[in-house]
Amino acid sequence: MKWTAEQDAILTELYEGETPASVIGKRLGRSVQAVRTRAFRLGLTDPQRTQRVAKIMAEDRGLGAYISGRSARQKGCPKVVPGGLRPVARAYWLAGWHDVDMELGHSVIAEGAA
C-alpha cells in the first residue's frame, strides 16, 4: 500500500510532535516499522527524538519512576519523592522504594506493632 500525501502530512505532524511510532501506526493503519521507515525516508528521524520518546513512554508506564525509587532506597536515600513527578509517577516511585523493603525482609505491620 503506497503512502499518500495526506498520510505523509499526518506522519510529519505527529512525528514532529513527538508522538510514538506505535500511536502513529494505529492512526494510519500501518505497522511501527512502516512508520519508522517512512519517517526516515522523509528525513524526519532524529536519534535524540527517539530517546526522548522512549523516556516519555517509560515515564507514562511508571517504569522510570519505579526504577528511580528502587535505586534511591538501595542507596539509602530517605523516602522523599522527587518534585515534578505526576501523581501516577509518584505512586510508582513509592512502589519502587517500598519493594526494596520486601526484598530486605522488612514488615511495616510487624515493625509498626512493636
Rosetta blueprint (number, residue, H / E / L):
1 M L
2 K L
3 W L
4 T L
5 A H
6 E H
7 Q H
8 D H
9 A H
10 I H
11 L H
12 T H
13 E H
14 L H
15 Y H
16 E H
17 G L
18 E L
19 T L
20 P L
21 A H
22 S H
23 V H
24 I H
25 G H
26 K H
27 R H
28 L H
29 G L
30 R L
31 S L
32 V H
33 Q H
34 A H
35 V H
36 R H
37 T H
38 R H
39 A H
40 F H
41 R H
42 L L
43 G L
44 L L
45 T L
46 D L
47 P H
48 Q H
49 R H
50 T H
51 Q H
52 R H
53 V H
54 A H
55 K H
56 I H
57 M H
58 A H
59 E H
60 D H
61 R H
62 G L
63 L H
64 G H
65 A H
66 Y H
67 I H
68 S H
69 G H
70 R H
71 S H
72 A H
73 R H
74 Q H
75 K L
76 G L
77 C L
78 P L
79 K L
80 V L
81 V L
82 P L
83 G L
84 G L
85 L L
86 R L
87 P H
88 V H
89 A H
90 R H
91 A H
92 Y H
93 W H
94 L H
95 A H
96 G H
97 W H
98 H H
99 D H
100 V H
101 D H
102 M H
103 E H
104 L H
105 G L
106 H L
107 S L
108 V H
109 I H
110 A H
111 E H
112 G H
113 A H
114 A L
